[in-house]
């Protein structure tokens, strides 16, 4: 019995040494690395998308005292119509545009002198008091370097009092030049169900509007 005890201890000692040796020996097996070759593809050069107005026609109306750009589908209806006072002095000018393709109408009115500015001042009072055309959905916007008043209205009847099959929306813009020599009113009318496309074109038109001397 005494002989087996030292022998058993020796076996246990040798087993522990073998386990320690295996624990200290890391797995050095190398895993081959695969190299994937790729071809270089140059990044394509994209050309900047031109603004819609880049393909539009430039209109310079001396009687209106403004220049702007419009799509080719917007055509002038007749000539500039001038109004005068009793002394023959010109008080206002107006010009009408029509887009038969999309059903848009554009009216530009240029009011001169004190009377024109008086009308514009009245519009400003309405805007501040939220009355008249500015009773709802009013806003201000910088146009041609000056603050413009913008109103919206829904048109359900034509000029003869007949109900329209499709209601129309009208946006009215009022602004005066910095020199306070004239006041401009712009009326843009379009089918209500085409509002998104119509307003995109109208806002682009407004971005090109400039007063001229």
C-alpha positions as CSV (number, residue, x, y, z in Angstrom):
1,X,0.0,0.0,0.0
2,X,2.8,2.4,0.8
3,X,4.4,1.6,-2.6
4,X,1.2,2.7,-4.5
5,X,0.9,6.1,-2.9
6,X,4.2,7.5,-4.2
7,X,3.4,6.0,-7.6
8,X,0.0,7.6,-7.8
9,X,1.4,11.0,-6.8
10,X,4.0,10.7,-9.6
11,X,1.3,9.9,-12.2
12,X,-0.7,12.9,-11.1
13,X,2.3,15.2,-11.3
14,X,3.2,14.1,-14.8
15,X,-0.4,14.6,-16.0
16,X,-0.4,18.2,-14.7
17,X,2.9,19.0,-16.4
18,X,1.5,17.7,-19.8
19,X,-1.6,19.9,-19.5
20,X,0.5,23.0,-18.6
21,X,2.7,22.4,-21.6
22,X,-0.3,22.1,-23.9
23,X,-1.9,25.3,-22.5
24,X,1.3,27.3,-23.2
25,X,1.6,26.1,-26.8
26,X,-0.6,28.3,-28.9
27,X,-2.1,27.1,-32.2
28,X,0.4,28.4,-34.7
29,X,-1.5,27.1,-37.7
30,X,-1.6,29.9,-40.3
31,X,-4.8,30.5,-42.3
32,X,-4.0,31.6,-45.9
33,X,-5.3,35.1,-46.6
34,X,-7.1,35.5,-49.9
35,X,-6.4,38.7,-51.8
36,X,-9.2,40.0,-54.0
37,X,-8.1,42.1,-56.9
38,X,-10.5,44.9,-58.0
39,X,-10.4,47.2,-61.0
40,X,-10.3,50.9,-60.4
41,X,-13.5,52.6,-61.7
42,X,-13.2,56.4,-62.2
43,X,-16.0,58.4,-60.5
44,X,-18.2,59.8,-63.3
45,X,-18.3,63.6,-63.5
46,X,-21.8,64.9,-63.1
47,X,-22.9,68.1,-64.8
48,X,-24.9,70.5,-62.7
49,X,-28.6,70.6,-63.4
50,X,-29.5,74.0,-64.9
51,X,-32.3,75.9,-63.3
52,X,-35.6,75.8,-65.3
53,X,-35.3,79.5,-66.0
54,X,-32.1,78.8,-68.0
55,X,-34.2,77.6,-70.9
56,X,-36.9,80.3,-70.5
57,X,-37.5,83.4,-72.5
58,X,-36.5,86.8,-71.1
59,X,-39.1,89.5,-71.2
60,X,-38.4,93.2,-70.7
61,X,-41.4,95.4,-70.7
62,X,-40.5,99.0,-70.5
63,X,-44.1,100.2,-69.8
64,X,-44.2,97.8,-66.8
65,X,-40.8,98.8,-65.6
66,X,-39.8,95.2,-65.0
67,X,-38.0,92.3,-66.6
68,X,-38.5,88.6,-66.0
69,X,-38.3,85.2,-67.5
70,X,-41.2,82.9,-68.5
71,X,-41.6,79.4,-70.0
72,X,-42.1,79.2,-73.8
73,X,-45.7,78.1,-73.2
74,X,-46.5,81.5,-71.5
75,X,-47.5,83.9,-74.3
76,X,-48.5,87.5,-74.2
77,X,-52.1,88.2,-74.9
78,X,-52.3,91.5,-76.8
79,X,-50.2,94.5,-76.0
80,X,-49.6,96.6,-72.9
81,X,-52.7,98.5,-71.9
82,X,-52.0,101.9,-70.4
83,X,-54.4,104.0,-68.3
84,X,-54.2,107.8,-68.0
85,X,-55.7,110.5,-65.8
86,X,-57.8,113.4,-67.0
87,X,-54.6,115.3,-67.8
88,X,-53.4,112.5,-70.0
89,X,-50.7,111.4,-67.6
90,X,-50.1,107.6,-67.5
91,X,-51.2,106.2,-64.2
92,X,-50.9,102.4,-64.8
93,X,-50.0,99.7,-67.3
94,X,-50.9,96.1,-67.5
95,X,-50.1,93.1,-69.5
96,X,-51.7,89.7,-69.7
97,X,-50.0,86.3,-70.2
98,X,-51.7,83.0,-70.9
99,X,-50.6,79.4,-70.8
100,X,-53.1,77.3,-72.8
101,X,-51.0,74.2,-72.3
102,X,-51.4,74.1,-68.5
103,X,-54.3,76.5,-68.0
104,X,-52.4,79.3,-66.3
105,X,-53.1,83.0,-66.4
106,X,-50.8,85.8,-65.4
107,X,-51.7,89.5,-65.1
108,X,-49.1,92.1,-64.3
109,X,-50.2,95.6,-63.3
110,X,-47.8,98.5,-62.8
111,X,-49.3,101.4,-60.9
112,X,-47.4,104.7,-61.0
113,X,-47.2,107.8,-58.8
114,X,-49.0,108.7,-55.6
115,X,-52.2,106.9,-56.5
116,X,-50.3,103.7,-57.2
117,X,-48.5,103.9,-53.9
118,X,-51.7,104.7,-52.1
119,X,-53.2,101.4,-53.3
120,X,-50.1,99.6,-52.2
121,X,-50.2,101.3,-48.7
122,X,-53.9,100.2,-48.4
123,X,-52.8,96.6,-49.2
124,X,-50.2,96.9,-46.5
125,X,-52.8,98.0,-44.0
126,X,-55.0,95.0,-44.9
127,X,-52.1,92.7,-44.5
128,X,-51.3,94.0,-41.0
129,X,-54.9,93.8,-40.0
130,X,-55.4,90.4,-41.6
131,X,-58.3,91.6,-43.7
132,X,-59.6,91.3,-47.2
133,X,-57.4,89.2,-49.4
134,X,-55.1,88.7,-46.4
135,X,-57.7,87.3,-44.1
136,X,-56.1,83.8,-44.4
137,X,-53.0,82.2,-45.8
138,X,-51.1,85.5,-46.0
139,X,-47.3,85.7,-46.1
140,X,-44.4,88.0,-46.9
141,X,-41.6,87.2,-49.3
142,X,-38.5,89.0,-50.7
143,X,-39.0,89.6,-54.4
144,X,-36.8,91.8,-56.6
145,X,-35.0,93.0,-53.5
146,X,-38.0,94.2,-51.6
147,X,-40.7,92.8,-49.3
148,X,-43.8,91.6,-51.1
149,X,-47.2,90.8,-49.7
150,X,-48.7,87.5,-50.9
151,X,-52.4,86.5,-50.7
152,X,-54.3,83.5,-51.9
153,X,-57.9,83.0,-52.9
154,X,-60.0,80.2,-54.4
155,X,-62.1,81.0,-57.4
156,X,-65.3,78.9,-57.9
157,X,-67.1,81.1,-60.4
158,X,-66.1,82.7,-63.7
159,X,-66.6,86.3,-64.6
160,X,-70.2,85.6,-65.7
161,X,-71.2,84.1,-62.4
162,X,-71.1,80.5,-63.7
163,X,-69.8,77.8,-61.4
164,X,-66.5,76.3,-62.5
165,X,-66.3,72.6,-63.0
166,X,-62.8,72.7,-61.5
167,X,-62.1,75.5,-58.9
168,X,-59.1,77.7,-59.6
169,X,-56.6,79.2,-57.2
170,X,-55.2,82.7,-57.5
171,X,-52.0,84.0,-55.9
172,X,-51.8,87.8,-55.6
173,X,-48.4,89.5,-55.1
174,X,-48.1,93.2,-54.2
175,X,-44.8,95.0,-54.0
176,X,-43.3,98.5,-54.5
177,X,-39.9,99.4,-55.8
178,X,-37.2,100.7,-53.4
179,X,-37.6,104.2,-54.9
180,X,-41.3,104.3,-54.1
181,X,-42.1,105.4,-57.7
182,X,-44.4,102.5,-58.6
183,X,-46.3,99.6,-57.2
184,X,-46.6,96.2,-58.8
185,X,-49.5,93.8,-58.6
186,X,-49.2,90.3,-60.0
187,X,-52.1,87.9,-60.3
188,X,-51.4,84.3,-61.1
189,X,-54.4,82.0,-61.7
190,X,-54.3,78.2,-62.2
191,X,-56.4,75.0,-61.8
192,X,-56.4,74.1,-58.1
193,X,-55.7,70.5,-58.9
194,X,-52.4,71.5,-60.5
195,X,-51.1,73.6,-57.6
196,X,-47.7,71.9,-57.1
197,X,-46.6,72.3,-60.8
198,X,-48.1,75.7,-61.1
199,X,-46.5,77.1,-58.0
200,X,-43.1,75.7,-59.0
201,X,-43.3,77.6,-62.3
202,X,-44.6,80.8,-60.6
203,X,-42.0,80.8,-57.9
204,X,-39.3,80.4,-60.6
205,X,-40.8,83.3,-62.5
206,X,-40.8,85.5,-59.3
207,X,-37.1,84.6,-58.7
208,X,-36.2,86.2,-62.1
209,X,-38.3,89.4,-61.6
210,X,-36.4,92.6,-61.5
211,X,-37.3,96.3,-61.6
212,X,-35.9,98.3,-64.4
213,X,-35.4,102.0,-64.9
